[in-house]
Amino acid sequence: MSHRPLWRGVALAQRRRQLAKRRDPFDPLDGPVSETLDLHGFRAAEVREQLPPFLAGARKRNPGGLVHIITGKGRSSPGGPVIKTLVRTLLRSGDIAGVKEWNEDPAGGGFLIRF
């Protein structure tokens, strides 16, 4: 009689969590997220108004911190993603002070920003 684990999925999930905790010291966008802002349901005007002050506050509260801005992928927006495109434009403009590095998050539904 061979011994087979009953819950292989549990072991795999534990291994994935262990791997997820590893940090790449050479990747500035890897590490624990200090703050998150979910922009689902926001209008473009609200994003323009609220994102810069949120990021300024996050930079003051957590210098060197990593912030996750959730935009969603924009699949339900007629004509393509609105919020995601707007956030990318704001980040590219360089008008947000203190941003050292930024890129799209691995899932493609937002951005990671390092101060």
N, C-alpha and C positions, 0 to 999 in steps of 0.2 A: 504494500500500500504506500503510494507516494504522498508526501505532504505538499499540498498546494494551498497558497494563501487564499482565504475566502474573499478578501477585499483588496484585490490588486489595485483598484482605482485609488484607494486611500494611500497606499505606498507611493503611487505616482504623484498624487496631489502633494504629499509631503515633500517629495523630491523637488517638484516645481517651486514650492515655496522656498526651499533652501537655496535653489539656484537664483530665484528672484531677489533674495536678500544680498547676494554678492554685488559689490559695487566695483565698477571699472574706474580706477583712479585717473585714467587718461581721458575719460568722457565727462565734460563739464555738465552734461545734462542727465547724468546718472546719479542716483542717490534718492534720499527721502524727500518727498514733496512737503514743503512747509505750509503752503496755502493753496487753495483751489477756488476758482471762480467758475461756476457753471452758467453759461450764457444761453442755454436752451430757452427758447421762448422770448428772448429779448429782440427788440427792434434795432435796426442799424443806428438810429439816432441815440437810443439808450446806451448802446455799446460805446459810441464815440464819447458820450458824456460820462460814463461810469468806469470804463476800463483804465484810463490814465490815472485817476485818483486812487483806484484800487491798487494798481501796480506801485504807485508812489508810496502808499501806506505799507504794502508788503515789503518793499525795499527797506523802509525805515524799521519795521518790526523785525525783519530777518535779513540783515546785510549778508550777502553771499548766498542767500536762500534760493531754493528752487520752487517755482510757482507753476501750477498746472491750470491753464485756461481751457475749459471745455467748450467747444463751439458746436459740436456735432459735425457730421459729415456733409450735411446740407442736401441729403437725398430727397427730402420732401419739399424742398424749396423749388417753386417753378422757376426755371431759368438757371438753376445751379445754386451752389452755396453762396449765401449772402454774408452771414456772420463770419464764417471762416475766412472768406476773402478779405473782409474788412479788417479783421484782426491781423492777418498777414500784412496787409498794406500799412497799418499803423506801426507794426514792428519793423518793417522795412524802411519806413520813413526816418527812423532814428530820433523821432520826437519824444520818445519815452526815455527819460533820463535813467542812467545806471544799468541798463541792460547790457550784460557782457556777452551773452550767448542765448540764442533761441532757435528752436526748430519745431517741426510738427511732431506730435507725440507718436509713439510706435503704432497706436491703433488708428491714427489718421483722423481722429475726431476732436483735435484740439492742438494746443501748443505747450511746450515746456520752455520756461524762461528762467535763466540764471542771472542773478544780480551780482 
